[in-house]
Amino acid sequence: MKLETAEEVRKFLVLCLKTRTITKLAKVLPGWLSDQLDPHAPHLAELRETAARLDREAERAHRAYAKALGVWIAADAEPPRPAVSSCMCGYPDDEGAHHPTDGAPCYMAERAGQ
């Protein structure tokens, strides 16, 4: 199909609007039809290119957001464990570290000093 004039392109697009909205048509407009439209409406070609570029940028932003969200969820789902280090008394507990939680002196350190 040859759409050589602006009027022919318009009439064809009006036919396309019988089955879809203008918003849907703008999203699904095939390349061969855009090629017919561009010479008659270069400003629309420029806007289409801008929209396509912004869609690509938005897709990259959505992927970055999803990745960051996944990292955040994974970090929140499994809280970080404290680094394993021996108590200064030199006697680690069953998990490999001795950390009195009540602020009391280390009973192991007291024994070590005897």
C-alpha positions as CSV (number, residue, x, y, z in Angstrom):
1,M,0.0,0.0,0.0
2,K,1.3,3.4,-0.9
3,L,0.4,6.3,1.1
4,E,1.9,9.1,-0.9
5,T,0.1,12.2,0.4
6,A,-0.6,13.5,3.8
7,E,-4.4,13.1,3.1
8,E,-4.0,9.4,2.2
9,V,-2.0,8.8,5.4
10,R,-4.7,10.6,7.5
11,K,-7.5,8.6,5.9
12,F,-5.7,5.4,6.6
13,L,-5.1,6.4,10.2
14,V,-8.8,7.3,10.6
15,L,-9.6,3.7,9.5
16,C,-7.1,2.4,12.1
17,L,-9.0,4.4,14.8
18,K,-12.2,2.3,14.2
19,T,-10.6,-0.5,16.2
20,R,-8.4,1.3,18.8
21,T,-7.9,4.6,20.6
22,I,-5.4,7.2,19.5
23,T,-3.3,6.3,22.5
24,K,-3.2,2.7,21.5
25,L,-2.6,3.5,17.9
26,A,0.4,5.7,18.9
27,K,1.9,2.8,20.8
28,V,1.4,0.1,18.1
29,L,2.0,2.2,15.0
30,P,4.1,-0.1,12.8
31,G,7.4,1.1,11.3
32,W,6.2,0.9,7.7
33,L,3.3,3.3,8.6
34,S,5.6,5.6,10.5
35,D,7.9,5.7,7.5
36,Q,4.9,6.9,5.4
37,L,3.9,9.4,8.0
38,D,7.3,11.0,8.8
39,P,7.8,13.0,5.6
40,H,4.4,14.6,6.1
41,A,4.8,15.3,9.8
42,P,8.5,15.5,10.8
43,H,7.5,17.0,14.2
44,L,5.6,13.7,15.0
45,A,8.7,11.7,14.0
46,E,10.7,13.8,16.5
47,L,8.1,13.3,19.2
48,R,8.0,9.5,18.5
49,E,11.8,9.3,18.8
50,T,11.7,11.3,22.1
51,A,8.9,9.0,23.5
52,A,10.9,5.9,22.5
53,R,14.1,7.2,24.2
54,L,12.2,8.1,27.3
55,D,10.5,4.6,27.3
56,R,14.0,3.0,27.2
57,E,15.2,5.3,30.0
58,A,12.1,4.4,32.1
59,E,12.7,0.7,31.5
60,R,16.3,1.0,32.7
61,A,15.1,2.9,35.7
62,H,12.5,0.3,36.5
63,R,15.1,-2.5,36.2
64,A,17.4,-0.6,38.5
65,Y,14.6,0.0,41.0
66,A,13.6,-3.7,40.9
67,K,17.2,-4.8,41.5
68,A,17.6,-2.4,44.4
69,L,14.3,-3.5,45.8
70,G,15.4,-7.1,45.6
71,V,18.7,-6.3,47.4
72,W,16.9,-4.4,50.1
73,I,14.3,-7.2,50.6
74,A,17.0,-9.9,50.8
75,A,19.0,-7.8,53.3
76,D,15.9,-7.2,55.4
77,A,14.7,-10.9,55.2
78,E,17.9,-12.1,56.8
79,P,19.4,-9.6,59.2
80,P,23.2,-9.5,59.1
81,R,24.8,-11.6,61.8
82,P,27.5,-10.0,63.9
83,A,31.0,-10.7,62.9
84,V,32.4,-13.7,64.8
85,S,35.2,-12.7,67.1
86,S,36.7,-14.2,70.1
87,C,36.2,-12.7,73.5
88,M,39.3,-11.0,74.8
89,C,39.4,-13.8,77.4
90,G,40.5,-16.1,74.5
91,Y,37.6,-18.6,75.2
92,P,35.0,-18.4,72.5
93,D,31.5,-19.7,73.2
94,D,29.8,-22.4,71.2
95,E,29.2,-20.1,68.2
96,G,32.8,-19.1,68.1
97,A,32.4,-15.8,69.9
98,H,31.8,-14.7,73.5
99,H,29.8,-11.6,73.9
100,P,28.2,-11.0,77.4
101,T,24.9,-9.2,76.7
102,D,24.1,-7.9,80.1
103,G,27.2,-5.8,80.5
104,A,28.5,-8.2,83.2
105,P,32.2,-9.0,83.1
106,C,33.2,-12.1,81.2
107,Y,33.0,-15.1,83.6
108,M,35.5,-16.9,81.3
109,A,38.0,-14.0,81.7
110,E,37.6,-14.2,85.4
111,R,38.4,-18.0,85.4
112,A,41.3,-17.4,83.0
113,G,42.8,-15.0,85.5
114,Q,42.7,-17.6,88.4
